[in-house]
Amino acid sequence: MARFTETVLVTGLNATDNPGPGVAVAQSLRDDPDFGGRIIGLAYDMLDPGHFLPDLFDASYLIPYPSGGREALFDRLAYIQEREHAGVLLPNLDSELPALMGQEAALGALGLRTFLPSRAQFDQRNKDRLGELRDKFGIPVPRSVNLVEVEGVYALHKLFPFPMVIKSPFYGATIVHNTDEAVHAFWSAAAQWGYPVIAQAYVEGEEVNVTALGDGRGGMVGAVAMKKMLLTDKGKGWAGVTIRDRGLLSLSEELLRVLSWRGPCEIEVRRDRQGAFHLLEINPRMPAWVDLCFGAGQNIPLATARLAAGEAVTSLPDYRVGAAFVRVSTNTLLTIEELETLSSAGERHGRRTS
């Protein structure tokens, strides 16, 4: 396949203890000898660490938060395009997608192409609708209930026993062991992310994850399975290793088939003590550990960029079992003048090449 030379816009540069995928996506692109383009970072906060990784990003720009609306985002993208002339946009946060899905014409007018799910596909994998996949297609999903009032929390013990899991519709999950903890978790989730709040039966077992790429027609272009070896206090993987499990990969393939999923996704699964799988979440974008896929032999970020650009990518090579990652936290030294420039101009330029 020919070398990929497009300029790519990459979002999600918040590489903190709850990291966004953007840095891992950029790392996967930059390290691949088949990538010869430029990488432009798009961030929401002046202190997002991705701004300060000039080995990865040729430039970075601040963009408005999704709550600012589509018009503000597209105005900012138009400004960035005047300067960078990118060809592909890789959004990496769930909250960004509603403003971008179905906007192929508007994005195309700016010269940008994406490879995103439809709104129907996106909605079908919402946390509050996963039970429909169980009822319609037999996908193994733990029992759950959607809550819009705190009164429903007091009756949860009648539906499934403690411990149980309280989730927001977007991010975060809290294991609770009694009604008081459940009430606190309900209000916390509702205050931060709105309704409905999801209560789900807790499955005892081992969490395993898959990064997969769907072609939009029910096919799976690639997939890599991983087991987390070290977790943060937020439950995020700080270390992991690729594994081979045909049942897990078959479940992932079935999910992409029934959803006709278009684009990358992360499939979160719990394997119980009897070896059965239980689908917990389908995140509609690449995970922060996606560079492990590249290390194992499947460059899912580059394949996604190629598909966005209209290239034919039918299947990726098999991946290597036993590839591992450990996330490393380091300090980058700056001057206050650099921060002031980013704050005032909203952009940072120049990639270190040596």
Buried (B, 14 or more C-beta within 10 A) or exposed (E): EEEBEBBBBBBBBBBBEBBBBBBBBBBBBBBBEEBEBBBBBBBBEBEBBBBBBBEBBBBBBBBBEBEBEBEBBBEBBEBBBEEBEBBBBBBBBBBBBBBBBBBEEEBEEBBBBBBBBBEEBBBBBBBBBBBBBBEEEEBBBBEBBBBEEEEBBEEBEEEBEBBBBBBBBBBBBBEBEEBEBBBBBBBBBBEEBEBBBBBBBBBEBEBBBBBBBBBBEBBBBBBBBBBBEEEEEEEBBBBBBBBEBEEBBEBBBBBBBBBBBBBBBBBBBBBBEEEEBBBBBBBBBBBBBBBBBBBBBBBBBBBBBBBBBEEEBEEBEEBEEEBBBEBEEEEEEEEEEEBEBBEEEBBBBEBEEE
